[in-house]
């Protein structure tokens, strides 16, 4: 059975200030169906919960980036715990965190949370790709593509269907705890160095996710090491 790495963005898990239980349930049922043919490693992000706690930490006078990062990591663990409990016997009973250690589990779905400061959920997914010898990460987010501008604030934003890691890093060069971008730049640099690809796909577009996993045409952006022109 082949294995796929899914970085499940925390932005997908909330509707307003409350967890989007309809989406979480739909995703769990979809993942269970897919896992009958493809083993899934699902890395759950912190999203709004992480950013809220990081913002609160800053207001409380916490200046150490590592301590702010720990708040975000705890948020990923909470989110991962919620997602994991929506699966039946398909998922491993424990939430994992160390992406450099292969899990000794027979279940067809493994759930990972954040790991330690400096490791976003995207970085955990990228590290899992290296550990499990998977050449690509499926980055599930709340947009259809990578865009040349933020599509939520610019109506003239244009989708980018293919780009190199070098081009991506020129758009998002810096990392900070709780930052909001399609794929963490530290994870992007890790992928570039290790020749790991990433596909950015809207996490609510189950048809495109399934097409990607089947090696068929999908709606999304492919990031890889080669050099192109945006």
N, C-alpha and C positions, 0 to 999 in steps of 0.2 A: 504494500500500500504506500503510495506517495504521500509526502507531507507538505503542507502549505502553512506559511506564516502570515497571520492576519493581525495588523496593528489597528485595534478598534478605538478610534478617536473618542475621547470623552465627550466631545461636542454632540455626538449622536445619542448619548444616553439620557439627555435631559430635554424636557419640553417646558420652557419657562424655568421656574425654580424647583420643579419636581421631576423625579426620574420618569422618563418616557416608558412606562411599563408596556405599552402596546408594541413599541419598537423592540424593546429588550426581549419580549416574549416571541415576537416574529423572528428576530435574529436567532434566538435559541433554537426554534423549530427548524429554521433554514439550515443552521449549522449542523444540527443532528442529522438532517437528510444528507448533506454533503459529506459528513464524516463516515458514512457507510462505504464511500469509495476513496476518500482523501482524509488522512489524519490532519487535524487542525490544531495549530498552536495559536491561541488567541491572546494577544497582549492588550490589556485594557488600560486606557488612558484616564487621566484625572479630570480633564475638561473644566467645566464651570466650578465644580466643587474645589478643585485644586487652586484655581485662580482666586476664588473667594477667600480661601484660607491663607493664601500667600499675601493677598492684599490686606487682610486683617492682621497678619503677622507684622507687616511693614508699619501699619498704623499703631501697633503695640510697641514699636521701637526695635523690632528684630531686624538687624542689618546684615548679619552673617548669611551669605547666599546659600551655604550648605544647610543651615537651619530652616531657611525658607523652602529649600528643595525638599527637606524631610516632610514638611507639611503637605506638599504636593504628592509625595510618595504615599503618605498615609491615605490621601484621597483616592489614589489609584487602587489601593488595597480594599478600600470600602466599595468602590465601584466594581472591582473584580469579584469581590465576595457576593455582590448582588447578582451579577451576571452568572457566576458559577452555580448559584443555587437555582437557576432557572432550567438547568439541564437535568436529565435523568441519569441513568447509569452510564451514559456515553462519556461523561466528563470525569476526570481524575478528581478525587475528593478533596485534595489540598490545592490551595492557591500557591503557585510557584513564584519565585522572584529572581533567583540567580540564573542569568541567561548563559553562563559559561559552564554549566553543569547539566548534562543530559538527565532528564527525568527517567527513573526506572518505573515506568507505568505502562500498563497494557491498554488503558482506555484510549479511545480515538479522538478525544478532545482534551487538550491541556490548557489551563488558564493561568496566565502570568500577570502579575501586577508590576509596579515600579520596583527598582532594585536599590539604588543608593544615590546620594547626591552626584550630579553630573550625568546621570542616566535618565533621560526621558523615557516614556513608554516606547517611542519610536526607536530609541537607542537599544532598549531591551529587545525589541523585535529584530533589529539588525544583528545584534549579537547572537540571538537565537538562530538566525539564518546561518551564521558562520558555524556555530556549535553543531547544528543538525545538518550541516552541508546542504543547505537550500539556497539556490542562487538568486532568489527574488523575494521581496517582501510585498505583501498586498496591504497598502495603506488605506484604510477605510476612514473617510472623513465626511464633512457635510457639504462638500462641493463636488461638481462633476469632473473638474479638471484642475490642473495648475493654471493660474491666470497671470497675465503680465501686470495686473493691478488687483487690489482687493475687490472682488466682485460684490461684496456687501455694501461698499461705499462708492464704487465707480461703475456706472451703468455701461460705460464704454470698455470695460475689461474684456480682453481677448483670451480665449483658451489656448493653451500650449499643449499640444498632444505628445510631443517628444522633446526631451532636453537632456543634456549631459549633466553630470553632477557638478562639473565646473561652472556651467551656466546657472544651475540652481543655486549654488553657493554664492554666486555674485549677486543674487536677488535677496538671499537670507544669510548674511555672513556671520551673524552673532547669535549666541544663545543666552537666554536669561530664564530663571525659574518661572514657569507658568506662561511662557511666551506662546503666542497664537500664530502658527504658520502651518502649511500643509504637512511638512516633514521637518523634524528638528535638524538644524544644520550640523550639530555634532554627529548625529546619526548619519546624516548625508555624507560627511567626511569619512566616517567609518565604512560606509558602503562603497565610496569611491576607492578607498585604499584596498578594500577586499574584493573588488569587482562584483559587488552585489547590486542587483537592479531593484527598483521599486516601482510599483504601479499605484498611482493615486486614483481611487474610484470612490464614488459616492456610496457610503455604507448602506443607504436605503435602497440602492439599485441592485436588488438581489439578482436580477437577470444578468447584469454586467459582471457581477462577481462570479456567478456560475459559468458564464461564458469564458471569463479569464481563466478559471481553474480548469476548464475543458480545452484550453488552448485555442479558443475561437475569438473572433473580433469582439471587442468590448468598448464601452464608452469610458475614457479615462486618459491619464497621462503616464507615459513610460519614462522613467529616469534611469540612465545608465552611464557608464564610464566614457563612452565615445564622445567626440566633440562634434557639435552641430552648430547651426545658426538659428537663433530664436526667430 
